[in-house]
């Protein structure tokens, strides 16, 4: 691609397919009846740096409302970034407009969480698969196109007879397979899967995950898998990023993250995963977080997690936002990054857990933190 089509990124590593730098997605909060005015912003994604290498699966986890789905959409430019850049194979996607962006979309596709709502109920499976192929000029020959459609269905484990059927005639797992086939129809390099199995039965989840892995091996695909099920992410991912309130708080190889979680929030997530051994389950560390997730319209100052952190300190935590950095902890590899001021001290046991008193946090609609009139009692959460 030429520099006319998109802004080239300097010093691009050919092994890196996606490079996200300082990505922000802020949604304006409007107020007023006759004239809308912006009274604040919801900081859904607020400064994310990550890289996705060719052929790997990057898992993105976090509780509901942390911004992981918005991040996935922003990487594909389905949600235009407020700030930052997303370099796809050396080209800044955010700088692409119109026809240049449409042509580039062939290389990155999305599998949505709810297969029923993402498939047009008035179109047959054949029409759904052909739509993307026609948009990118991949259906020039009728016989070749028909063969291609049958190959797509075979790749996702569906019979050729499914081409004439409508989405409502399939089960949830089959509809998700159709969604995967639609994403594959334009031969992409990257697929963003947003909670691809959360709406499916457990047995069907395993089938879809195994299907994604088989397709990756056969076609050399790269995945960004957004999920909240830690077991699913561990099974499918090469590397994992943990999000909290719009930012990454920890990133590591999948096995290392589960064996050596370093951020307090990651440790709390891991402690919530049940272990199928009663003796281990009764003796392992249990971390119960107090309070609710703060509003992304008015995030806490300093470390975003300090209002719920059992290791919170009087210095730095409340005032200075920690950077995602490589930590000096025994057993941690150079690719293990943590956004915590005291990660080393927590890992060594120098700092111990303490009780957390939930703080009162406003919903942020009255303006920036610390400004505006006192909110009504119902505006408080976390008590």
LUMRO-687951 format. One record per residue (C-alpha): residue in one letter; chain; residue number from 1; x, y negated, z negated. Coordinates in Angstrom, 2 decimals. Layout:
BEGIN
PT; res; chain; n; x; y; z
PT; A; A; NUM; X; Y; Z
...
! end
This chain:
BEGIN
PT; res; chain; n; x; y; z
PT; X; A; 1; 0.00; 0.00; 0.00
PT; X; A; 2; 1.26; -3.44; 0.86
PT; X; A; 3; 1.56; -6.38; -1.48
PT; X; A; 4; -1.32; -7.98; 0.43
PT; X; A; 5; -3.71; -5.27; -0.78
PT; X; A; 6; -2.59; -5.41; -4.39
PT; X; A; 7; 0.12; -6.77; -6.65
PT; X; A; 8; 3.08; -4.35; -6.72
PT; X; A; 9; 4.51; -3.53; -10.14
PT; X; A; 10; 8.25; -4.00; -10.57
PT; X; A; 11; 10.45; -1.09; -11.72
PT; X; A; 12; 7.72; 1.48; -11.19
PT; X; A; 13; 8.57; 4.98; -12.43
PT; X; A; 14; 7.44; 7.49; -9.77
PT; X; A; 15; 6.66; 10.05; -12.49
PT; X; A; 16; 4.08; 7.67; -14.02
PT; X; A; 17; 0.70; 7.58; -12.30
PT; X; A; 18; -1.07; 5.08; -14.61
PT; X; A; 19; 0.56; 2.36; -16.71
PT; X; A; 20; -1.66; 0.22; -18.92
PT; X; A; 21; -0.14; -2.94; -20.40
PT; X; A; 22; -1.83; -5.28; -22.89
PT; X; A; 23; -5.31; -4.28; -21.70
PT; X; A; 24; -8.24; -6.21; -23.17
PT; X; A; 25; -11.98; -5.96; -22.48
PT; X; A; 26; -14.09; -8.56; -24.31
PT; X; A; 27; -17.85; -8.87; -23.89
PT; X; A; 28; -19.40; -12.30; -24.57
PT; X; A; 29; -22.08; -12.68; -27.25
PT; X; A; 30; -24.82; -14.98; -25.99
PT; X; A; 31; -27.21; -17.07; -28.06
PT; X; A; 32; -30.04; -19.43; -27.16
PT; X; A; 33; -33.50; -19.31; -25.59
PT; X; A; 34; -33.36; -21.88; -22.80
PT; X; A; 35; -29.59; -22.30; -22.41
PT; X; A; 36; -27.28; -19.41; -23.17
PT; X; A; 37; -24.10; -20.25; -24.96
PT; X; A; 38; -21.25; -17.96; -25.92
PT; X; A; 39; -20.92; -17.72; -29.70
PT; X; A; 40; -18.32; -14.97; -29.85
PT; X; A; 41; -16.94; -11.88; -28.17
PT; X; A; 42; -17.12; -8.15; -28.78
PT; X; A; 43; -13.52; -6.96; -28.56
PT; X; A; 44; -14.21; -3.48; -27.21
PT; X; A; 45; -10.60; -3.02; -26.07
PT; X; A; 46; -8.09; -5.34; -27.68
PT; X; A; 47; -4.52; -4.82; -26.57
PT; X; A; 48; -3.77; -1.27; -25.36
PT; X; A; 49; -0.48; 0.00; -23.91
PT; X; A; 50; -0.26; 3.55; -22.58
PT; X; A; 51; 1.12; 5.59; -19.70
PT; X; A; 52; -0.27; 8.68; -18.01
PT; X; A; 53; 2.21; 10.86; -16.15
PT; X; A; 54; 1.47; 12.74; -12.96
PT; X; A; 55; -0.11; 16.14; -13.48
PT; X; A; 56; -0.71; 15.76; -17.22
PT; X; A; 57; -3.86; 15.56; -19.32
PT; X; A; 58; -4.01; 12.58; -21.67
PT; X; A; 59; -6.58; 12.97; -24.44
PT; X; A; 60; -8.17; 9.89; -26.02
PT; X; A; 61; -9.93; 10.36; -29.36
PT; X; A; 62; -11.60; 8.19; -31.97
PT; X; A; 63; -14.93; 7.71; -33.70
PT; X; A; 64; -17.96; 6.24; -31.95
PT; X; A; 65; -17.58; 2.54; -31.24
PT; X; A; 66; -13.77; 2.50; -31.11
PT; X; A; 67; -13.71; 1.51; -27.41
PT; X; A; 68; -12.37; 4.71; -25.83
PT; X; A; 69; -15.10; 4.95; -23.15
PT; X; A; 70; -14.69; 1.27; -22.28
PT; X; A; 71; -10.94; 1.82; -21.94
PT; X; A; 72; -11.55; 4.68; -19.52
PT; X; A; 73; -13.87; 2.53; -17.39
PT; X; A; 74; -11.46; -0.41; -17.47
PT; X; A; 75; -8.66; 1.80; -16.14
PT; X; A; 76; -10.88; 2.52; -13.12
PT; X; A; 77; -11.93; -1.15; -12.89
PT; X; A; 78; -15.56; -0.20; -13.56
PT; X; A; 79; -15.28; -2.70; -16.42
PT; X; A; 80; -13.17; -5.66; -15.24
PT; X; A; 81; -10.37; -6.30; -17.76
PT; X; A; 82; -10.38; -9.60; -19.65
PT; X; A; 83; -6.58; -9.54; -19.84
PT; X; A; 84; -3.69; -7.19; -19.21
PT; X; A; 85; -2.90; -4.95; -16.27
PT; X; A; 86; -3.56; -1.41; -15.06
PT; X; A; 87; -0.93; -0.18; -12.61
PT; X; A; 88; -2.04; 2.83; -10.58
PT; X; A; 89; 0.87; 4.39; -8.72
PT; X; A; 90; 2.72; 1.09; -8.83
PT; X; A; 91; -0.17; -1.20; -7.80
PT; X; A; 92; -2.10; -3.43; -10.21
PT; X; A; 93; -5.71; -2.25; -9.88
PT; X; A; 94; -7.06; -5.40; -11.53
PT; X; A; 95; -5.64; -7.49; -8.67
PT; X; A; 96; -7.58; -5.53; -6.03
PT; X; A; 97; -10.82; -6.97; -4.68
PT; X; A; 98; -13.41; -6.02; -2.08
PT; X; A; 99; -12.34; -3.59; 0.63
PT; X; A; 100; -8.88; -3.03; -0.84
PT; X; A; 101; -10.41; -1.87; -4.13
PT; X; A; 102; -12.98; 0.31; -2.32
PT; X; A; 103; -10.23; 2.08; -0.38
PT; X; A; 104; -8.17; 2.65; -3.50
PT; X; A; 105; -11.15; 4.10; -5.40
PT; X; A; 106; -10.75; 7.27; -3.37
PT; X; A; 107; -7.73; 8.07; -5.52
PT; X; A; 108; -9.43; 7.82; -8.92
PT; X; A; 109; -12.83; 9.19; -9.90
PT; X; A; 110; -14.92; 9.63; -13.05
PT; X; A; 111; -16.91; 12.47; -14.61
PT; X; A; 112; -19.61; 10.97; -16.82
PT; X; A; 113; -20.85; 12.13; -20.21
PT; X; A; 114; -24.48; 12.82; -19.28
PT; X; A; 115; -24.66; 14.76; -15.99
PT; X; A; 116; -28.42; 14.26; -15.66
PT; X; A; 117; -28.33; 10.47; -15.80
PT; X; A; 118; -25.25; 10.24; -13.55
PT; X; A; 119; -26.81; 12.28; -10.72
PT; X; A; 120; -29.53; 10.74; -8.54
PT; X; A; 121; -32.62; 12.94; -9.08
PT; X; A; 122; -33.94; 12.07; -5.59
PT; X; A; 123; -30.89; 13.44; -3.79
PT; X; A; 124; -29.95; 17.04; -3.10
PT; X; A; 125; -26.55; 18.32; -4.13
PT; X; A; 126; -25.45; 18.12; -0.52
PT; X; A; 127; -26.39; 14.43; -0.34
PT; X; A; 128; -24.63; 13.72; -3.64
PT; X; A; 129; -21.40; 15.28; -2.40
PT; X; A; 130; -21.60; 13.73; 1.06
PT; X; A; 131; -22.13; 10.20; -0.24
PT; X; A; 132; -18.55; 9.69; -1.37
PT; X; A; 133; -17.08; 11.56; 1.58
PT; X; A; 134; -18.94; 9.31; 4.03
PT; X; A; 135; -17.91; 6.17; 2.17
PT; X; A; 136; -14.26; 7.10; 2.67
PT; X; A; 137; -14.53; 8.56; 6.18
PT; X; A; 138; -13.99; 12.19; 5.18
PT; X; A; 139; -16.98; 13.67; 7.09
PT; X; A; 140; -15.89; 13.11; 10.70
PT; X; A; 141; -16.54; 16.68; 11.82
PT; X; A; 142; -19.85; 18.33; 10.89
PT; X; A; 143; -18.53; 21.91; 10.82
PT; X; A; 144; -15.47; 20.94; 8.78
PT; X; A; 145; -17.62; 18.94; 6.37
PT; X; A; 146; -19.98; 21.87; 5.82
PT; X; A; 147; -17.02; 24.13; 5.10
PT; X; A; 148; -15.64; 21.54; 2.70
PT; X; A; 149; -18.95; 21.36; 0.80
PT; X; A; 150; -19.03; 25.13; 0.36
PT; X; A; 151; -15.42; 25.07; -0.85
PT; X; A; 152; -16.25; 22.38; -3.42
PT; X; A; 153; -19.13; 24.40; -4.86
PT; X; A; 154; -17.02; 27.54; -4.90
PT; X; A; 155; -14.24; 25.66; -6.73
PT; X; A; 156; -16.64; 24.71; -9.55
PT; X; A; 157; -18.35; 28.11; -9.69
PT; X; A; 158; -21.63; 27.37; -7.93
PT; X; A; 159; -23.21; 29.25; -4.98
PT; X; A; 160; -23.58; 27.66; -1.54
PT; X; A; 161; -27.38; 27.80; -1.97
PT; X; A; 162; -27.06; 25.00; -4.54
PT; X; A; 163; -26.53; 22.49; -1.72
PT; X; A; 164; -30.26; 22.37; -0.97
PT; X; A; 165; -31.36; 21.96; -4.59
PT; X; A; 166; -31.97; 18.89; -6.76
PT; X; A; 167; -30.28; 18.09; -10.12
PT; X; A; 168; -33.36; 18.96; -12.20
PT; X; A; 169; -33.19; 22.55; -10.93
PT; X; A; 170; -29.92; 23.20; -12.76
PT; X; A; 171; -28.86; 23.70; -16.36
PT; X; A; 172; -26.72; 21.16; -18.19
PT; X; A; 173; -23.51; 23.07; -17.55
PT; X; A; 174; -24.33; 23.46; -13.86
PT; X; A; 175; -25.08; 19.75; -13.53
PT; X; A; 176; -21.72; 18.93; -15.06
PT; X; A; 177; -20.10; 21.23; -12.50
PT; X; A; 178; -21.87; 19.26; -9.77
PT; X; A; 179; -20.50; 16.05; -11.28
PT; X; A; 180; -17.00; 17.52; -11.18
PT; X; A; 181; -17.50; 18.63; -7.56
PT; X; A; 182; -18.64; 15.11; -6.65
PT; X; A; 183; -15.48; 13.67; -8.20
PT; X; A; 184; -13.35; 16.20; -6.29
PT; X; A; 185; -15.08; 15.53; -2.96
PT; X; A; 186; -12.85; 12.55; -2.11
PT; X; A; 187; -9.63; 14.34; -3.12
PT; X; A; 188; -8.58; 12.05; -6.02
PT; X; A; 189; -5.28; 11.98; -7.90
PT; X; A; 190; -6.79; 10.89; -11.24
PT; X; A; 191; -10.03; 11.92; -12.91
PT; X; A; 192; -11.33; 10.15; -16.02
PT; X; A; 193; -13.63; 12.53; -17.89
PT; X; A; 194; -15.80; 10.66; -20.40
PT; X; A; 195; -17.00; 13.15; -23.04
PT; X; A; 196; -17.33; 15.85; -20.32
PT; X; A; 197; -18.63; 18.60; -22.63
PT; X; A; 198; -20.26; 16.78; -25.57
PT; X; A; 199; -23.80; 17.33; -24.20
PT; X; A; 200; -23.27; 21.05; -23.54
PT; X; A; 201; -23.62; 24.22; -25.60
PT; X; A; 202; -20.43; 25.57; -27.16
PT; X; A; 203; -20.17; 28.53; -24.79
PT; X; A; 204; -20.69; 26.25; -21.78
PT; X; A; 205; -18.11; 23.80; -23.15
PT; X; A; 206; -15.43; 26.48; -22.93
PT; X; A; 207; -16.37; 27.27; -19.34
PT; X; A; 208; -16.20; 23.63; -18.24
PT; X; A; 209; -12.87; 23.04; -20.03
PT; X; A; 210; -11.36; 26.15; -18.45
PT; X; A; 211; -12.69; 24.97; -15.08
PT; X; A; 212; -10.98; 21.59; -15.49
PT; X; A; 213; -7.69; 23.29; -16.35
PT; X; A; 214; -7.92; 25.68; -13.38
PT; X; A; 215; -8.64; 22.79; -11.01
PT; X; A; 216; -5.69; 20.86; -12.40
PT; X; A; 217; -3.36; 23.80; -11.76
PT; X; A; 218; -4.71; 24.37; -8.24
PT; X; A; 219; -4.95; 20.74; -7.08
PT; X; A; 220; -2.29; 18.97; -9.14
PT; X; A; 221; -4.81; 16.62; -10.77
PT; X; A; 222; -4.14; 14.13; -13.54
PT; X; A; 223; -6.76; 13.73; -16.28
PT; X; A; 224; -7.72; 11.16; -18.86
PT; X; A; 225; -10.12; 13.00; -21.17
PT; X; A; 226; -12.18; 10.85; -23.54
PT; X; A; 227; -13.66; 12.86; -26.41
PT; X; A; 228; -14.47; 12.87; -30.10
PT; X; A; 229; -14.16; 16.65; -30.55
PT; X; A; 230; -10.60; 17.16; -31.80
PT; X; A; 231; -10.65; 20.89; -31.03
PT; X; A; 232; -11.53; 20.22; -27.39
PT; X; A; 233; -8.82; 17.58; -27.04
PT; X; A; 234; -6.17; 19.81; -28.58
PT; X; A; 235; -7.03; 22.67; -26.22
PT; X; A; 236; -6.86; 20.68; -23.01
PT; X; A; 237; -4.40; 17.82; -23.61
PT; X; A; 238; -0.66; 17.45; -23.12
PT; X; A; 239; -0.54; 14.13; -24.98
PT; X; A; 240; -3.10; 12.47; -27.26
PT; X; A; 241; -3.81; 8.87; -28.15
PT; X; A; 242; -5.90; 7.96; -31.21
PT; X; A; 243; -8.00; 4.79; -30.99
PT; X; A; 244; -9.43; 2.68; -33.78
PT; X; A; 245; -11.41; -0.50; -33.26
PT; X; A; 246; -10.18; -1.22; -29.74
PT; X; A; 247; -6.50; -0.30; -30.09
PT; X; A; 248; -4.23; 2.73; -30.14
PT; X; A; 249; -3.00; 3.58; -33.63
PT; X; A; 250; -1.03; 6.73; -32.79
PT; X; A; 251; 0.23; 8.58; -29.72
PT; X; A; 252; 2.11; 11.84; -29.48
PT; X; A; 253; 2.41; 15.22; -27.81
PT; X; A; 254; -0.72; 17.24; -28.59
PT; X; A; 255; 0.87; 19.91; -30.77
PT; X; A; 256; 2.98; 17.42; -32.71
PT; X; A; 257; 0.04; 15.15; -33.44
PT; X; A; 258; -1.85; 18.00; -35.09
PT; X; A; 259; 1.20; 19.29; -36.97
PT; X; A; 260; 2.54; 15.87; -38.00
PT; X; A; 261; -0.16; 13.15; -38.09
PT; X; A; 262; 1.50; 9.95; -39.33
PT; X; A; 263; -1.10; 7.17; -39.20
PT; X; A; 264; -3.55; 7.14; -42.16
PT; X; A; 265; -6.51; 7.12; -39.77
PT; X; A; 266; -5.18; 10.12; -37.84
PT; X; A; 267; -4.59; 11.97; -41.10
PT; X; A; 268; -8.20; 11.29; -42.09
PT; X; A; 269; -9.45; 12.60; -38.73
PT; X; A; 270; -7.36; 15.75; -39.01
PT; X; A; 271; -8.51; 16.42; -42.55
PT; X; A; 272; -12.11; 16.45; -41.29
PT; X; A; 273; -11.42; 19.35; -38.89
PT; X; A; 274; -12.49; 22.61; -40.59
PT; X; A; 275; -9.94; 25.43; -40.86
PT; X; A; 276; -11.31; 29.00; -40.46
PT; X; A; 277; -9.40; 30.21; -43.53
PT; X; A; 278; -11.07; 29.65; -46.93
PT; X; A; 279; -7.78; 29.67; -48.81
PT; X; A; 280; -6.24; 27.02; -46.58
PT; X; A; 281; -9.46; 25.00; -46.47
PT; X; A; 282; -9.64; 24.84; -50.28
PT; X; A; 283; -6.04; 23.70; -50.75
PT; X; A; 284; -5.36; 21.33; -47.84
PT; X; A; 285; -5.46; 17.52; -48.03
PT; X; A; 286; -8.94; 15.99; -47.85
PT; X; A; 287; -9.22; 12.29; -46.98
PT; X; A; 288; -12.68; 10.72; -47.15
PT; X; A; 289; -12.85; 7.22; -45.69
PT; X; A; 290; -14.89; 4.60; -47.54
PT; X; A; 291; -17.08; 2.04; -45.83
PT; X; A; 292; -18.17; 1.70; -42.23
PT; X; A; 293; -16.30; 0.89; -39.06
PT; X; A; 294; -15.94; -2.94; -38.96
PT; X; A; 295; -17.68; -4.83; -36.19
PT; X; A; 296; -15.57; -5.26; -33.02
PT; X; A; 297; -17.13; -8.74; -32.81
PT; X; A; 298; -15.27; -9.72; -35.97
PT; X; A; 299; -12.37; -7.31; -36.58
PT; X; A; 300; -10.31; -7.57; -39.78
PT; X; A; 301; -7.12; -9.61; -39.76
PT; X; A; 302; -3.78; -7.84; -39.85
PT; X; A; 303; -4.05; -4.08; -39.51
PT; X; A; 304; -7.52; -3.22; -38.24
PT; X; A; 305; -7.65; -0.17; -40.51
PT; X; A; 306; -6.62; -1.88; -43.75
PT; X; A; 307; -10.22; -2.28; -45.01
PT; X; A; 308; -10.56; 1.54; -45.21
PT; X; A; 309; -6.95; 2.64; -45.66
PT; X; A; 310; -6.06; 4.70; -48.78
PT; X; A; 311; -2.42; 3.57; -48.42
PT; X; A; 312; -3.09; -0.16; -48.02
PT; X; A; 313; -0.43; -2.47; -49.48
PT; X; A; 314; -0.72; -6.06; -50.64
PT; X; A; 315; 1.87; -7.25; -48.13
PT; X; A; 316; 1.71; -7.10; -44.32
PT; X; A; 317; -1.43; -4.91; -44.08
PT; X; A; 318; -3.86; -7.84; -44.48
PT; X; A; 319; -1.91; -10.41; -42.51
PT; X; A; 320; 0.21; -8.88; -39.73
PT; X; A; 321; -1.06; -6.59; -36.98
PT; X; A; 322; 1.32; -3.62; -36.65
PT; X; A; 323; 2.87; -2.76; -33.29
PT; X; A; 324; 2.70; 0.71; -31.75
PT; X; A; 325; 6.29; 1.82; -32.35
PT; X; A; 326; 8.50; 4.89; -32.48
PT; X; A; 327; 8.96; 5.85; -36.15
PT; X; A; 328; 11.95; 7.36; -37.95
PT; X; A; 329; 10.33; 10.38; -39.55
PT; X; A; 330; 11.85; 13.90; -39.77
PT; X; A; 331; 10.24; 16.12; -37.12
PT; X; A; 332; 8.90; 13.21; -35.05
PT; X; A; 333; 10.04; 13.11; -31.42
PT; X; A; 334; 10.97; 9.89; -29.57
PT; X; A; 335; 7.56; 9.90; -27.87
PT; X; A; 336; 5.67; 9.76; -31.18
PT; X; A; 337; 4.41; 6.18; -31.65
PT; X; A; 338; 2.48; 4.87; -34.66
PT; X; A; 339; 0.91; 1.46; -35.38
PT; X; A; 340; 1.50; 1.35; -39.13
PT; X; A; 341; 3.81; -0.87; -41.21
PT; X; A; 342; 4.47; 1.89; -43.75
PT; X; A; 343; 4.40; 5.10; -41.68
PT; X; A; 344; 7.85; 6.20; -42.89
PT; X; A; 345; 7.05; 5.53; -46.56
PT; X; A; 346; 3.74; 7.38; -46.34
PT; X; A; 347; 5.34; 10.38; -44.63
PT; X; A; 348; 8.12; 10.60; -47.25
PT; X; A; 349; 5.68; 10.36; -50.15
PT; X; A; 350; 7.13; 7.08; -51.37
PT; X; A; 351; 3.64; 5.59; -51.11
PT; X; A; 352; 0.69; 7.49; -52.56
PT; X; A; 353; -3.02; 7.29; -51.90
PT; X; A; 354; -5.30; 5.11; -53.97
PT; X; A; 355; -9.01; 4.45; -54.21
PT; X; A; 356; -10.51; 2.14; -51.61
PT; X; A; 357; -13.15; -0.42; -52.53
PT; X; A; 358; -15.33; -1.10; -49.46
PT; X; A; 359; -15.11; -4.70; -48.35
PT; X; A; 360; -17.92; -6.97; -47.18
PT; X; A; 361; -17.51; -7.70; -43.48
PT; X; A; 362; -19.74; -9.94; -41.39
PT; X; A; 363; -21.10; -8.82; -38.04
PT; X; A; 364; -19.21; -11.62; -36.32
PT; X; A; 365; -22.16; -13.29; -34.60
PT; X; A; 366; -21.75; -16.50; -36.60
PT; X; A; 367; -18.40; -17.18; -34.93
PT; X; A; 368; -14.77; -16.43; -35.65
PT; X; A; 369; -13.79; -14.88; -38.93
PT; X; A; 370; -13.89; -17.37; -41.77
PT; X; A; 371; -16.08; -19.90; -39.95
PT; X; A; 372; -19.78; -20.67; -39.86
PT; X; A; 373; -22.44; -20.46; -42.56
PT; X; A; 374; -22.75; -17.63; -45.06
PT; X; A; 375; -24.56; -14.71; -43.31
PT; X; A; 376; -27.73; -13.19; -44.75
PT; X; A; 377; -27.43; -10.05; -46.96
PT; X; A; 378; -28.51; -7.72; -44.15
PT; X; A; 379; -25.49; -8.82; -42.11
PT; X; A; 380; -23.13; -7.02; -44.50
PT; X; A; 381; -21.95; -3.49; -43.82
PT; X; A; 382; -19.61; -1.11; -45.56
PT; X; A; 383; -21.21; -1.22; -49.02
! end
